[in-house]
Amino acid sequence: MRKLAAVTAVALSFAYTGAFAESFTGWVADAMCAKDPHKVASADHAACAQKCIQGGEKPVLVVGDKVYNITNPDTLVPHAGHKVTVDADVKGDSLTVKSVKM
């Protein structure tokens, strides 16, 4: 009986943890340009972000004045320079993106 209770508790903790993904709306920028968060929302920045990210810069998500590092950057590469809403798990200044909507 104790084993069943322990297994149930562990299973519920995994399900419970996944329920806390948060939504963030911001701009996908390259790490270099994100040093000036106001720049990333400009119309001219989209092409720059795409070029820099394709050139190897890491994508970040800029939400207001806050810049989040992305633990799974491949999820945001196709959205470089765009305003997106992501569902993600947060750990400090880093996001693990679960889904992206434009």
C-alpha positions in Angstrom: 0.0 0.0 0.0 2.9 2.4 0.8 4.4 1.7 -2.6 1.2 2.6 -4.3 0.9 5.8 -2.3 4.5 6.7 -3.1 4.1 6.0 -6.8 0.9 8.0 -6.9 2.6 11.0 -5.1 5.5 11.0 -7.6 3.2 10.8 -10.6 1.0 13.6 -9.3 4.1 15.8 -8.6 5.2 15.5 -12.2 1.7 16.3 -13.5 1.4 19.2 -11.0 4.8 20.7 -12.0 3.8 20.8 -15.6 0.7 22.8 -14.8 2.7 25.9 -13.9 3.9 27.0 -17.3 3.5 30.7 -17.6 2.6 32.9 -20.6 4.9 35.7 -21.8 4.4 38.1 -24.7 7.4 39.8 -26.1 9.9 40.1 -28.9 12.3 37.4 -30.2 15.6 39.2 -30.5 19.3 38.3 -30.6 21.3 38.5 -27.4 23.4 41.4 -28.7 20.5 43.7 -29.7 18.6 42.8 -26.5 21.0 44.9 -24.6 18.8 47.8 -25.7 15.3 46.4 -25.1 13.6 49.4 -26.7 15.3 48.7 -30.0 13.9 45.2 -30.4 10.3 46.5 -30.9 11.3 48.7 -33.9 10.2 47.7 -37.4 13.8 47.8 -38.6 14.9 45.2 -36.0 13.2 42.2 -37.5 15.7 41.8 -40.4 18.6 42.4 -38.1 17.4 39.8 -35.5 17.0 37.2 -38.3 20.4 37.9 -39.7 22.1 37.8 -36.3 20.4 34.7 -35.1 21.1 32.9 -38.3 24.7 34.0 -37.8 24.9 32.3 -34.5 23.7 34.7 -31.9 21.3 33.1 -29.4 17.7 34.1 -29.5 16.2 35.7 -26.3 12.7 36.9 -25.4 12.4 40.5 -24.5 9.3 41.3 -22.4 9.2 45.0 -21.6 12.6 45.7 -20.0 13.2 42.1 -19.0 15.4 39.8 -21.2 14.9 36.1 -20.8 17.5 33.5 -21.9 16.0 30.5 -23.7 17.1 27.0 -22.7 15.7 25.5 -25.9 16.6 28.2 -28.4 15.6 26.2 -31.5 12.0 26.8 -30.6 12.3 30.6 -31.3 14.7 30.7 -34.2 11.9 30.7 -36.8 10.3 33.6 -35.0 13.3 35.9 -35.0 12.2 39.6 -34.9 8.6 38.8 -34.3 6.3 39.5 -31.4 5.2 36.2 -29.9 3.4 34.7 -26.9 5.2 31.7 -25.4 4.1 29.3 -22.8 7.2 28.4 -20.8 8.6 27.2 -17.5 10.6 29.8 -15.7 13.8 29.3 -13.7 15.5 32.6 -12.8 16.1 34.6 -16.0 15.7 31.5 -18.2 12.6 30.1 -20.0 12.1 26.6 -21.3 9.6 27.2 -24.1 6.7 24.8 -24.4 4.8 26.5 -27.2 4.9 29.6 -29.4 2.1 31.7 -30.8 2.4 34.6 -33.2 
